Amino acid sequence: MIYGIGTDICDIRRIRASLERHGERFAEKILSEAELTTWRQRSARWPERGVRYLATRFSAKEAFSKAIGMGMRMPMTWRLCEIAKHPTGEPYVVLHGVLKAWCEERGLVARVSVTDETDYAASFVVVEQRDKLAA
């Protein structure tokens, strides 16, 4: 059963401006440790690729927060929600700490799609609630 749906579009120029203003502190606020490692690697090779990576993660986390009906308030925080990717490139949601526990208590599972093009990053998240009898 669908629990919630969230979508977000993010202006990559705004993310770039925030990085210029606040430096790495901005990325550290948004990204989990694993995402931060990837962001640093991508930024070192091609800074624009790092900006796009940060924008897609920002957008996906916003979409996820909307899909669970929380917005950015506890237990939803930027760093407790991680957008990872399978070797095939498919993105997926990894939750940590109290956010993971909150979603597990409710039987919630998320599906995420991210994309970016020139000036924008967009994300779509569907959160399903597993049938507790089938689990």
Secondary structure by P-SEA (a helix, b strand, c coil): cccbbbbbcccaaaaaaaaaaccaaaaaacccaaaaaaaaaaaaacaaaaaaaaaaaaaaaaaaaaaaccccccccccccbbbbbccccbbbbbbccaaaaaaaaabbbbbbbbbccccbbbbbbbbbbcccccc
